[in-house]
Amino acid sequence: MLDTIHNERQNNIVAEETHMHTDHLVMTQEHHAAKHKRRTVRNGRKIENSSPNVSDAQIVHLNKEQPIDDQEKSVEDAQIVTLAVDPPIIGMDQVVEFTNEASNPPIPTVVHEVKMDLPPIVGYAAEQLLPLPDACAPLTHILHNLSTYVQMALDETPQTPPDGLTIDESAAVRLYTIEWDGPHRSLYSMLNYTLKSANRDELLPYYKYLKLFLTALAKIPCAPLTTVWRGVTKDLSADCLPGTSMTWWAFSSCTTSLTVLENSMYLGTTGTRTLFSVETINGRSITAHSHFVTEDELLLLPGTHMIVVSQLTPAPDLYIIHLKQVIPEETLLELPFEGAQLYPKKKRSWYQKKRFIIPLCLCMLLCIGAIIIGTIIGVQKPNQISKQQCSQPYPLHEAYNTGKAPLAIVAGSFTNSNKIDLA
């Protein structure tokens, strides 16, 4: 009897281990298919629904055909994916994920890699601007049931979207904000995960969508200089010392309402927490194009570069880090089209705006003054009477001896006879 019970327990343990291994392989399948099939989708191909139900036996059969090295790599990828999907795990250094609920949609995935130095995001701008279904065609084998969500985004988009966007551009923004049904990962989750990859080739399937998405975001006016908030359930104060520079490579969703972060889904009110206060200069308000119209969401573009200004610890296990966004010296995100404005135009000071007007006014004043002075001189000159002054009244003089009697004599030509007269 005991042997029978022991054998049954052993069988249960083996079954559980097999089930856990199968779950890892299921999570690996989408990532593996994206890497090996992203180049096979042609432009203009219609979106087809990816198979929602793939049996465990089929997945195991596919992985059995892989070499041992590839199987180990797949397991590593599966572990990474699991880390990003699971709820927050205290103790992980760089990855924090919030649980999503349909009734109260959270701010998209918060992932901070404060020390990552990645290549710039370039190359996507050369893609042709396509309708949303065609732009998402290369992602069919990466995202589950993509065509359903693409159609949902198009159906929710008005015929005349705000901010001068086309229907496809506004729908591209709306598609980014839609939450996929669990356990499948959403577009924003997979896109941001890939944007933080050091291998930029993994971003190639997203190029057509990025072209449409970033074109839409570039048309939305930059929000005024404002302070937004992001929170993570982790102590990052040691990596964010004052003067440190950092770059957020993914699309970063922030909130302008600090009270939102008190929700347990985001930051909560207990435990170890880091609150980022960010002075943004080019955030985009996507509320008018969001699937969740009640969310006051400000989206930061990939390649947002910031400087740590200061730190504050107002309570135990609560760290507030003040960040200030700056324009990077080098290009971190390529412009989606020529003439696009990723950053607001620099406002010139009043003296810079009038640097041409002020010298022109001075020249005009000088000309007016010269005309007035010339007029005065011209009026006074004819009224002047010419005067002749005798400089040598006695051109000829001679001395005569008159003795002791005082006499005075004047010699000159008084009769105009050309003879000297004496008087």
C-alpha positions as CSV (number, residue, x, y, z in Angstrom):
1,M,0.0,0.0,0.0
2,L,2.8,2.4,0.9
3,D,4.6,1.6,-2.3
4,T,1.5,2.4,-4.3
5,I,1.1,5.8,-2.5
6,H,4.8,6.6,-3.1
7,N,4.5,5.8,-6.8
8,E,1.4,8.0,-7.1
9,R,3.3,10.9,-5.5
10,Q,6.2,10.4,-7.8
11,N,3.9,10.4,-10.8
12,N,2.2,13.7,-9.6
13,I,5.6,15.4,-9.2
14,V,6.7,14.3,-12.7
15,A,3.4,15.6,-14.1
16,E,3.8,18.9,-12.3
17,E,7.3,19.4,-13.6
18,T,6.2,18.5,-17.1
19,H,3.3,21.0,-16.9
20,M,5.7,23.7,-15.7
21,H,8.1,23.0,-18.5
22,T,5.3,23.1,-21.0
23,D,4.2,26.5,-19.7
24,H,7.7,27.9,-20.3
25,L,7.6,26.6,-23.8
26,V,4.2,28.2,-24.5
27,M,5.6,31.5,-23.4
28,T,8.6,31.0,-25.6
29,Q,6.6,30.2,-28.8
30,E,5.6,33.8,-29.6
31,H,9.0,35.2,-29.0
32,H,10.7,32.4,-31.0
33,A,8.3,32.8,-33.9
34,A,8.9,36.6,-34.0
35,K,12.7,36.2,-34.3
36,H,12.6,33.6,-37.1
37,K,9.6,34.8,-39.1
38,R,9.6,38.6,-38.9
39,R,11.4,38.9,-42.3
40,T,9.0,36.6,-44.2
41,V,6.0,39.0,-44.1
42,R,5.6,41.0,-47.3
43,N,4.3,44.6,-47.6
44,G,0.6,44.8,-48.1
45,R,-0.1,41.3,-46.7
46,K,-3.5,41.0,-45.0
47,I,-3.4,40.4,-41.3
48,E,-4.3,36.9,-40.3
49,N,-5.3,35.8,-36.8
50,S,-2.5,33.9,-35.1
51,S,-3.6,30.5,-33.8
52,P,-4.9,31.1,-30.3
53,N,-4.9,27.5,-29.3
54,V,-1.6,25.7,-29.9
55,S,-1.4,22.4,-28.2
56,D,1.4,21.6,-25.8
57,A,2.3,18.5,-27.8
58,Q,2.9,20.6,-31.0
59,I,5.1,23.1,-29.1
60,V,7.2,20.3,-27.6
61,H,7.5,18.7,-31.0
62,L,8.8,21.9,-32.5
63,N,11.3,22.4,-29.7
64,K,12.5,18.9,-29.9
65,E,13.8,19.6,-33.4
66,Q,16.0,22.4,-32.2
67,P,19.6,21.9,-31.2
68,I,20.4,21.8,-27.6
69,D,22.0,25.3,-27.6
70,D,18.8,26.7,-29.1
71,Q,16.7,25.0,-26.5
72,E,18.7,26.5,-23.7
73,K,18.4,29.9,-25.4
74,S,14.7,29.5,-25.6
75,V,14.4,28.7,-21.9
76,E,16.4,31.8,-21.1
77,D,14.1,33.9,-23.3
78,A,11.1,32.3,-21.6
79,Q,12.4,33.2,-18.2
80,I,12.9,36.8,-19.3
81,V,9.3,37.0,-20.7
82,T,8.0,35.5,-17.5
83,L,9.7,38.2,-15.5
84,A,8.0,40.9,-17.5
85,V,4.6,39.3,-17.3
86,D,4.4,38.4,-13.6
87,P,3.4,40.9,-10.9
88,P,6.1,43.0,-9.2
89,I,8.9,40.9,-7.8
90,I,10.7,42.5,-4.9
91,G,14.5,42.0,-5.2
92,M,14.8,42.2,-9.0
93,D,17.2,45.0,-10.0
94,Q,15.7,46.6,-13.1
95,V,12.3,45.2,-14.0
96,V,9.0,46.2,-12.3
97,E,5.6,45.2,-13.8
98,F,2.2,46.3,-12.7
99,T,-0.8,44.0,-12.8
100,N,-3.5,45.2,-15.3
101,E,-7.2,45.3,-14.8
102,A,-9.8,46.1,-17.5
103,S,-12.0,48.1,-15.1
104,N,-9.1,50.4,-14.1
105,P,-6.4,50.3,-16.7
106,P,-3.0,51.1,-15.4
107,I,-0.2,53.1,-16.8
108,P,1.7,50.9,-19.2
109,T,4.6,48.8,-18.1
110,V,7.2,50.6,-16.0
111,V,10.7,49.4,-16.7
112,H,13.8,51.4,-15.7
113,E,17.2,50.6,-16.9
114,V,19.1,53.5,-15.5
115,K,22.5,52.4,-16.7
116,M,21.6,51.1,-20.2
117,D,23.6,52.5,-23.1
118,L,21.9,51.4,-26.3
119,P,22.3,52.3,-29.9
120,P,20.0,55.1,-31.3
121,I,16.7,54.2,-32.9
122,V,17.1,54.8,-36.6
123,G,16.1,53.3,-39.9
124,Y,12.3,53.1,-39.4
125,A,11.7,56.5,-41.0
126,A,12.6,55.1,-44.4
127,E,9.5,52.9,-44.4
128,Q,6.5,53.9,-46.4
129,L,3.5,55.4,-44.5
130,L,0.9,52.6,-44.7
131,P,-2.6,52.0,-43.4
132,L,-2.7,50.5,-39.9
133,P,-3.6,46.9,-41.0
134,D,-0.7,46.9,-43.5
135,A,1.7,48.5,-41.0
136,C,0.9,45.7,-38.5
137,A,1.2,42.9,-41.0
138,P,4.8,42.0,-39.9
139,L,3.6,41.6,-36.3
140,T,1.0,39.0,-37.0
141,H,3.2,36.1,-35.8
142,I,4.4,38.1,-32.8
143,L,1.2,39.4,-31.3
144,H,-1.8,37.1,-30.5
145,N,-5.1,37.8,-32.4
146,L,-3.7,41.1,-33.7
147,S,-6.3,41.7,-36.4
148,T,-9.1,41.8,-33.9
149,Y,-7.4,44.6,-31.9
150,V,-6.5,46.5,-35.1
151,Q,-10.2,46.5,-36.1
152,M,-11.2,47.5,-32.6
153,A,-8.8,50.5,-32.8
154,L,-10.2,51.5,-36.2
155,D,-13.8,51.2,-35.1
156,E,-13.2,53.4,-32.0
157,T,-11.5,56.1,-34.1
158,P,-13.7,59.1,-35.2
159,Q,-13.9,60.1,-38.9
160,T,-12.2,63.4,-38.0
161,P,-9.5,62.7,-35.3
162,P,-8.2,65.5,-33.2
163,D,-4.8,67.2,-33.8
164,G,-5.0,66.9,-37.5
165,L,-4.3,63.2,-37.5
166,T,-5.5,60.7,-40.1
167,I,-7.8,57.8,-39.1
168,D,-4.9,55.4,-39.4
169,E,-2.5,57.6,-37.4
170,S,-5.0,58.1,-34.6
171,A,-5.9,54.4,-34.6
172,A,-2.2,53.5,-34.3
173,V,-2.1,55.5,-31.0
174,R,-5.3,53.9,-29.8
175,L,-3.9,50.4,-30.6
176,Y,-0.9,51.1,-28.5
177,T,-3.1,51.8,-25.5
178,I,-5.3,48.7,-25.8
179,E,-4.8,45.9,-23.3
180,W,-4.7,42.4,-24.7
181,D,-6.8,39.7,-23.1
182,G,-4.6,37.6,-20.7
183,P,-2.4,35.8,-20.7
184,H,-1.2,37.3,-24.0
185,R,1.1,40.3,-24.0
186,S,-0.1,43.6,-25.4
187,L,1.4,45.6,-28.2
188,Y,2.9,48.2,-25.9
189,S,4.4,45.5,-23.7
190,M,6.2,43.7,-26.6
191,L,7.2,46.9,-28.3
192,N,8.7,48.5,-25.2
193,Y,10.5,45.2,-24.4
194,T,12.0,45.2,-27.9
195,L,13.0,48.9,-27.7
196,K,15.1,48.1,-24.6
197,S,17.0,45.3,-26.5
198,A,20.6,45.9,-27.4
199,N,20.1,44.1,-30.7
200,R,18.3,46.7,-32.9
201,D,17.6,44.0,-35.5
202,E,14.9,42.7,-33.3
203,L,13.1,46.0,-33.8
204,L,12.8,45.4,-37.6
205,P,9.3,43.9,-37.6
206,Y,8.0,47.0,-35.8
207,Y,9.4,49.5,-38.3
208,K,6.2,49.9,-40.3
209,Y,4.1,50.4,-37.2
210,L,6.7,52.8,-35.6
211,K,6.6,54.9,-38.8
212,L,2.9,55.3,-38.5
213,F,2.8,55.6,-34.7
214,L,5.7,58.2,-34.4
215,T,4.3,60.2,-37.3
216,A,1.1,60.5,-35.3
217,L,2.9,61.5,-32.1
218,A,5.0,64.0,-33.9
219,K,1.8,65.8,-35.2
220,I,0.4,66.0,-31.6
221,P,1.6,69.3,-30.1
222,C,4.2,69.1,-27.3
223,A,2.6,69.5,-23.9
224,P,3.7,72.6,-22.0
225,L,6.6,72.3,-19.6
226,T,5.1,70.3,-16.8
227,T,6.0,67.9,-14.0
228,V,4.8,64.3,-14.3
229,W,5.1,61.3,-12.1
230,R,6.2,57.7,-12.3
231,G,6.7,55.2,-9.6
232,V,8.4,51.8,-9.0
233,T,8.3,49.5,-6.0
234,K,12.1,49.5,-5.7
235,D,14.9,51.5,-4.2
236,L,16.7,53.1,-7.1
237,S,18.3,56.0,-5.2
238,A,21.8,54.5,-5.4
239,D,21.7,54.5,-9.2
240,C,20.2,58.0,-9.5
241,L,22.7,60.2,-7.7
242,P,22.5,64.0,-8.4
243,G,24.2,64.8,-11.7
244,T,23.7,61.3,-13.2
245,S,22.3,61.2,-16.7
246,M,20.0,58.5,-17.9
247,T,17.9,57.6,-21.0
248,W,14.5,55.9,-21.1
249,W,14.5,53.9,-24.3
250,A,10.9,52.8,-24.3
251,F,7.7,54.7,-24.6
252,S,7.1,55.9,-21.1
253,S,3.6,56.7,-19.8
254,C,3.4,59.2,-17.0
255,T,0.6,60.7,-15.0
256,T,0.1,64.3,-13.9
257,S,-2.0,63.2,-10.9
258,L,0.1,62.2,-8.0
259,T,-2.8,60.6,-6.2
260,V,-3.1,58.0,-9.0
261,L,0.1,56.4,-7.8
262,E,-1.3,55.7,-4.4
263,N,-3.3,52.8,-6.0
264,S,-1.8,49.5,-5.0
265,M,-1.5,48.6,-8.8
266,Y,1.0,51.4,-9.3
267,L,3.1,52.5,-6.3
268,G,1.0,51.9,-3.2
269,T,1.5,53.5,0.2
270,T,3.7,50.9,1.9
271,G,6.9,49.1,1.2
272,T,10.1,50.2,-0.6
273,R,9.2,52.7,-3.3
274,T,10.9,55.2,-5.7
275,L,8.9,58.1,-7.0
276,F,10.2,59.9,-10.1
277,S,9.3,63.6,-10.5
278,V,10.1,64.4,-14.1
279,E,10.2,67.9,-15.7
280,T,9.2,67.1,-19.3
281,I,9.6,69.3,-22.3
282,N,8.2,67.2,-25.2
283,G,5.6,64.9,-23.7
284,R,2.5,64.1,-25.8
285,S,-1.0,64.1,-24.3
286,I,-2.7,61.1,-26.0
287,T,-6.0,61.2,-24.0
288,A,-7.9,62.2,-27.2
289,H,-6.5,59.1,-29.0
290,S,-6.5,56.6,-26.2
291,H,-8.6,53.5,-25.7
292,F,-9.1,54.7,-22.1
293,V,-10.5,58.2,-22.5
294,T,-10.6,58.8,-18.8
295,E,-6.9,58.4,-18.3
296,D,-4.9,61.6,-18.0
297,E,-1.9,60.1,-19.7
298,L,1.3,61.9,-21.0
299,L,3.5,59.8,-23.2
300,L,7.3,60.3,-23.4
301,L,9.0,59.3,-26.6
302,P,11.8,56.7,-26.8
303,G,15.2,58.2,-26.2
304,T,14.1,60.6,-23.5
305,H,17.3,61.9,-21.9
306,M,17.3,63.2,-18.4
307,I,19.6,64.5,-15.6
308,V,19.1,63.7,-11.9
309,V,18.7,67.1,-10.2
310,S,18.2,66.0,-6.6
311,Q,16.9,63.3,-4.2
312,L,14.6,63.3,-1.2
313,T,13.7,60.7,1.4
314,P,10.5,62.1,3.1
315,A,9.7,58.8,4.8
316,P,11.3,55.4,5.4
317,D,11.5,53.3,2.3
318,L,10.2,56.2,0.1
319,Y,12.6,57.9,-2.2
320,I,11.7,60.8,-4.5
321,I,14.1,61.5,-7.4
322,H,13.8,64.8,-9.3
323,L,14.6,64.4,-13.0
324,K,14.9,67.1,-15.6
325,Q,14.6,66.3,-19.3
326,V,17.2,67.8,-21.6
327,I,17.7,67.7,-25.3
328,P,20.5,65.1,-26.0
329,E,23.6,66.2,-27.9
330,E,23.3,63.3,-30.3
331,T,20.3,61.9,-32.1
332,L,18.7,59.1,-30.0
333,L,15.4,58.9,-32.0
334,E,15.3,59.5,-35.7
335,L,12.7,61.9,-37.0
336,P,9.7,60.1,-38.5
337,F,9.5,62.5,-41.4
338,E,11.4,65.5,-42.7
339,G,10.4,68.7,-40.8
340,A,9.0,66.8,-37.8
341,Q,9.3,68.5,-34.4
342,L,10.2,66.0,-31.6
343,Y,11.1,68.9,-29.3
344,P,9.4,72.3,-28.9
345,K,10.9,75.3,-30.7
346,K,13.2,77.3,-28.6
347,K,11.6,80.5,-27.4
348,R,13.8,83.5,-28.1
349,S,14.1,86.3,-25.6
350,W,12.6,89.7,-26.3
351,Y,15.9,91.2,-27.4
352,Q,16.6,88.2,-29.7
353,K,13.2,88.6,-31.3
354,K,13.8,92.3,-31.9
355,R,17.5,92.1,-32.8
356,F,16.6,93.3,-36.3
357,I,14.0,95.9,-35.3
358,I,16.2,97.7,-32.8
359,P,19.0,98.5,-35.2
360,L,16.5,99.5,-37.8
361,C,14.8,101.9,-35.4
362,L,18.2,103.4,-34.5
363,C,19.0,104.0,-38.2
364,M,15.7,105.7,-38.7
365,L,16.2,108.0,-35.8
366,L,19.7,108.9,-37.1
367,C,18.3,109.7,-40.5
368,I,15.5,111.8,-39.1
369,G,18.0,113.7,-36.9
370,A,20.2,114.4,-39.9
371,I,17.3,115.7,-41.9
372,I,16.3,118.1,-39.2
373,I,19.8,119.4,-38.7
374,G,20.3,119.9,-42.4
375,T,17.0,121.7,-42.7
376,I,17.9,124.2,-40.0
377,I,21.3,124.9,-41.5
378,G,19.8,125.3,-45.0
379,V,17.3,127.9,-43.7
380,Q,19.8,130.0,-41.8
381,K,22.4,130.2,-44.5
382,P,20.6,132.6,-47.0
383,N,19.9,135.1,-44.2
384,Q,23.5,135.7,-43.4
385,I,24.9,139.1,-44.8
386,S,28.4,139.0,-46.1
387,K,30.8,141.4,-44.4
388,Q,34.1,142.6,-45.6
389,Q,36.7,143.4,-43.0
390,C,39.8,145.5,-43.6
391,S,42.7,143.6,-42.4
392,Q,45.4,146.2,-43.3
393,P,43.9,149.7,-43.1
394,Y,47.4,151.2,-43.5
395,P,49.2,149.3,-46.2
396,L,51.8,152.1,-46.7
397,H,53.4,154.0,-43.9
398,E,56.4,156.4,-43.7
399,A,57.9,158.4,-40.9
400,Y,58.5,162.2,-41.1
401,N,60.4,164.5,-38.7
402,T,58.0,167.1,-37.3
403,G,60.2,168.6,-34.6
404,K,58.8,169.3,-31.2
405,A,55.3,170.1,-32.2
406,P,52.9,167.1,-32.1
407,L,51.5,166.5,-35.4
408,A,49.5,163.7,-37.0
409,I,49.4,163.0,-40.7
410,V,47.6,160.4,-42.7
411,A,48.7,159.3,-46.1
412,G,46.4,157.6,-48.5
413,S,44.6,157.9,-51.8
414,F,41.5,159.8,-51.0
415,T,40.7,161.3,-54.4
416,N,41.1,158.1,-56.3
417,S,43.8,159.7,-58.4
418,N,46.3,157.0,-57.9
419,K,48.4,159.6,-55.9
420,I,49.1,159.6,-52.2
421,D,47.4,162.3,-50.4
422,L,48.5,163.6,-47.0
423,A,46.0,164.8,-44.5
